[in-house]
Amino acid sequence: MAITAAMVKELREMTGAGMMDCKKALNETNGDMDEAVEYLRKNGQAKAEKKAGRIAAEGLCTVAMDGDRTAAVVEVNSETDFVAKNETFREFVDAVAKQALGSGTDDMDAFMAQKWILDEGKTVQEALTEKIAVIGENLKIRRFEKVTAENGCVVSYIHGGGRIAVIVEAETSVANDEVKTAMSNIAMQIAALYPKYVSRDEVSADYIEHEKEILRAQIMNDPKESQKPEKVINGMIEGRVSKELKEICLVDQVYVKAEDGKQTVGQYLAQVSKNVGADVAVKRFVRFETGEGLEKKQEDFAAEVAAQMNA
């Protein structure tokens, strides 16, 4: 299969690996993008899930709340940062969040077909189309999610003027100010350190086995580490997996406000539980980051890649 500059560009943005490494990976895997990502990871040339954390589009994320039990977070994209700062656009995003808060669906097509909260004579899609005409840029309601606390409360946090929006659902029989403050602190933690799971209980065995496979391949590709005894290699793998889980599981992360720099989020929650006389736990969280996983226009990049590939 012929490997194009566009393919190399896409793989490079997904993994952060060097251009020639990406070209080699695509050649080795006959142009299969997923296999090429695995190839680069196994050779230690890419980080897992880099694409998921790549910020490459403009727009805003925001949250609408209904008391302390229900919240909805949305992301609306624009072409430029200039428009993202425009008051007309910001007001539209706020209205989309309120629309999501009152919506009874989690399907985007159904959401876009609903009557618009500000004018029932039009749909959400029609309101978006009108806003595109007014602002003069392509806009997109990319995603939304609604959270309702069954036993506890929800809190939200907006970072960077709308670059990141977080909702945290607390499970507790006591939803007082101390609990809400604690959840706000944890929402800031989530915004800053981007955990993928609340706890290790949510991590699938398949995910762990896959990471072990990647780590073993990396070790076997290292001339020194590959010569170590199997028992030592297994210990290295277990240690690295444990370290990764501490980074991606919220309750295992070091609490950002810990005075001793050692207290974990789980320990902080235990402290809060003791203070209020009731169990306090994070049931779930939602974190949206503007442009996450999208590709920003880089008009000259493909040409640059093509020129270097053909050099």
TAVEN-V292848 format. One record per residue. N is the residue number from 1. RES is the residue in one small letter. PHI is phi as a letter, one per 40 degrees, with the letter a starting at -180 (NA if undefined). NEAR is the number of other C-alpha atoms within 8 Angstrom. Layout:
# TAVEN-V292848
n = <N/N>
res = <RES/RES>
phi = <PHI/PHI>
near = <NEAR/NEAR>
This chain:
# TAVEN-V292848
n = <1/2/3/4/5/6/7/8/9/10/11/12/13/14/15/16/17/18/19/20/21/22/23/24/25/26/27/28/29/30/31/32/33/34/35/36/37/38/39/40/41/42/43/44/45/46/47/48/49/50/51/52/53/54/55/56/57/58/59/60/61/62/63/64/65/66/67/68/69/70/71/72/73/74/75/76/77/78/79/80/81/82/83/84/85/86/87/88/89/90/91/92/93/94/95/96/97/98/99/100/101/102/103/104/105/106/107/108/109/110/111/112/113/114/115/116/117/118/119/120/121/122/123/124/125/126/127/128/129/130/131/132/133/134/135/136/137/138/139/140/141/142/143/144/145/146/147/148/149/150/151/152/153/154/155/156/157/158/159/160/161/162/163/164/165/166/167/168/169/170/171/172/173/174/175/176/177/178/179/180/181/182/183/184/185/186/187/188/189/190/191/192/193/194/195/196/197/198/199/200/201/202/203/204/205/206/207/208/209/210/211/212/213/214/215/216/217/218/219/220/221/222/223/224/225/226/227/228/229/230/231/232/233/234/235/236/237/238/239/240/241/242/243/244/245/246/247/248/249/250/251/252/253/254/255/256/257/258/259/260/261/262/263/264/265/266/267/268/269/270/271/272/273/274/275/276/277/278/279/280/281/282/283/284/285/286/287/288/289/290/291/292/293/294/295/296/297/298/299/300/301/302/303/304/305/306/307/308/309/310/311>
res = <m/a/i/t/a/a/m/v/k/e/l/r/e/m/t/g/a/g/m/m/d/c/k/k/a/l/n/e/t/n/g/d/m/d/e/a/v/e/y/l/r/k/n/g/q/a/k/a/e/k/k/a/g/r/i/a/a/e/g/l/c/t/v/a/m/d/g/d/r/t/a/a/v/v/e/v/n/s/e/t/d/f/v/a/k/n/e/t/f/r/e/f/v/d/a/v/a/k/q/a/l/g/s/g/t/d/d/m/d/a/f/m/a/q/k/w/i/l/d/e/g/k/t/v/q/e/a/l/t/e/k/i/a/v/i/g/e/n/l/k/i/r/r/f/e/k/v/t/a/e/n/g/c/v/v/s/y/i/h/g/g/g/r/i/a/v/i/v/e/a/e/t/s/v/a/n/d/e/v/k/t/a/m/s/n/i/a/m/q/i/a/a/l/y/p/k/y/v/s/r/d/e/v/s/a/d/y/i/e/h/e/k/e/i/l/r/a/q/i/m/n/d/p/k/e/s/q/k/p/e/k/v/i/n/g/m/i/e/g/r/v/s/k/e/l/k/e/i/c/l/v/d/q/v/y/v/k/a/e/d/g/k/q/t/v/g/q/y/l/a/q/v/s/k/n/v/g/a/d/v/a/v/k/r/f/v/r/f/e/t/g/e/g/l/e/k/k/q/e/d/f/a/a/e/v/a/a/q/m/n/a>
phi = <NA/c/c/c/c/c/c/c/d/c/c/c/c/c/b/g/c/c/c/c/c/c/c/c/c/c/c/c/b/f/g/c/c/c/c/c/c/c/d/c/c/c/c/g/b/a/c/c/g/c/d/c/b/c/c/a/a/b/h/a/b/a/b/b/b/b/g/b/b/b/a/b/b/b/b/b/b/b/c/b/c/d/c/c/c/c/c/c/c/c/c/c/c/c/c/c/c/c/c/c/c/c/c/b/b/b/c/c/c/c/c/c/c/c/c/c/d/c/a/c/c/b/c/c/c/c/c/c/c/c/c/c/c/c/c/g/b/c/b/a/c/c/a/a/a/b/b/b/c/c/a/i/a/b/b/b/a/b/b/g/g/h/c/b/b/b/b/b/b/c/b/a/c/b/b/c/c/c/c/c/c/c/c/c/c/c/c/c/d/c/c/c/b/f/c/b/b/c/a/c/c/c/c/c/c/c/c/c/c/c/c/c/c/c/c/c/c/c/c/c/c/b/d/c/c/c/c/c/d/d/c/c/c/c/c/c/c/c/c/c/c/c/c/c/c/c/c/b/b/d/c/c/c/c/c/c/c/c/c/c/g/b/d/c/c/c/c/c/c/c/c/c/d/c/c/c/g/a/c/b/b/c/c/a/a/b/b/b/b/d/g/d/g/b/b/c/c/b/c/c/c/c/c/c/c/d/c/c/c/c/c>
near = <5/4/10/6/11/7/9/14/12/8/14/12/9/10/14/10/12/8/10/7/10/14/10/8/12/14/10/8/11/7/12/8/9/6/8/15/13/8/10/15/13/11/10/8/10/12/9/6/8/11/9/7/8/10/11/10/14/12/16/14/17/14/15/11/9/8/5/9/11/14/17/16/17/17/16/13/15/14/11/9/9/6/12/13/8/8/6/6/11/11/8/8/14/11/10/9/15/11/10/14/13/6/8/4/7/10/6/8/6/9/12/9/9/8/10/12/9/5/7/8/6/9/12/13/8/8/10/10/8/8/9/11/8/6/8/6/9/7/11/8/8/8/8/11/10/11/10/9/12/7/8/13/15/15/13/12/10/13/9/6/6/11/12/16/17/17/17/16/15/15/14/12/9/9/10/6/6/9/12/11/8/10/11/12/8/10/14/10/11/12/12/6/6/9/10/7/10/13/10/8/5/7/9/7/6/6/8/10/8/8/9/11/8/10/11/10/10/12/10/9/8/8/7/6/9/10/6/8/6/6/6/8/13/8/8/8/11/9/8/9/11/8/8/8/10/10/10/11/14/15/10/12/11/10/12/6/5/10/6/5/9/8/11/12/13/9/9/10/11/10/8/12/11/9/6/9/6/9/10/14/8/10/9/8/10/8/11/12/11/15/13/12/10/9/8/6/4/6/6/6/8/11/9/8/12/9/8/7/8/5/4>
